[in-house]
Amino acid sequence: MEKIIKPVSGFFALLLAFVLLIGGIALMAVFNPDQQGSPALFIVGLLLAITSIFLFKGLTIINPNHSRVCVFFGKYVGTVKEKGLKFINPFYKRINISLRAQNLESSKLKVNDKMGNPIEIGAVIVWQVRDTYKAAFEVANYDQYVKVQSEAAIRHLANSFPYDNLEDETADITLRDGALKVNQILEEELNERLAPAGLVIIEARISHLAYAAEIAGAMLQRQQATAIVAARTKIVEGAVGMVEMALEMLAAKQVVVLDDEKKAAMVSNLMVVLCGEKAASPVLNTGTLYQ
């Protein structure tokens, strides 16, 4: 479990280290063995110099959004997150862990969706270290851990949902149309997978989604055919309504009286005109209605 410690400021230790170093050098310089000077001065000067080196070794600069995990002979002591110049016990082993948000752009993975279609999928993930103890000691390398677990989560997401609803019309969520929901599911799974390493996901978004190259052409034709059928359905529905309205208006205003045969001919002509892809060429009838 992470434990926060607050060491003393390092500026006083820095000043004291300089004073001790200068004093130690001065005392050692005063000692002259040829003049039978007192060796105590040399010993005191040496001790002062060693103490200053001890103080210098304990000085640590902690930048913003960085931390130091302190370990004393294999025992976790705590984590320093306070920025600035700090004095930490020189016998502590200090592990630098960044607390900044980091981006991970996964490679384009080739996997099968829920329906077995090969697709390409990739994601952009923003993550951050939340628990320095777990990041330092629960996993061997938390950077590599993020990459491996993110790839596994993306593959599991692709296998859980169809690419679209062409084959599974009852699907509530698809990879192509359920963007917000799919991203939310990916984020939740990543948080669950990365929690043992003390990491948290800030944001996860699908950055690339497409059919694999070997079926992309066939799927494109299928999508185009589906779109054409849907458009034709709408055209036919509109044309039927227009023909029905035309017959009702002609009958109501008694513009012309048509028998069933002529109604059928009129319906046929109107449907051809309204549903045809090209503009109809008019044909003038110079005879009677029945010629």
Buried (B, 14 or more C-beta within 10 A) or exposed (E): EBEEBEBEEBEEBBEBBEEBBEBBBEBBEEBEEEEEEEEEBBEBBBEBBEBBBBBBBBBBEBEEEBBBBBBEEEEBBBBBBEEEBBBBEBEBEBBEBBBEEBEBEBEEBBBBBBBEBBBBBBBBBBBBBBBBBBBBBBBEEBEEBBBEBBBEBBBBBBEBBBBBBBBBEEBEEBBBEBEEEBBEBBBEBBBEBBBEBBBBBEEBBBEBBBBBEEEBEEBEEBEEEEEEEEEEEEBEEEBBEBBEEEBEEBEEEEEEEBEEEEBEEBBEEBBEBBEEEEEEEEEEEEEEEEE
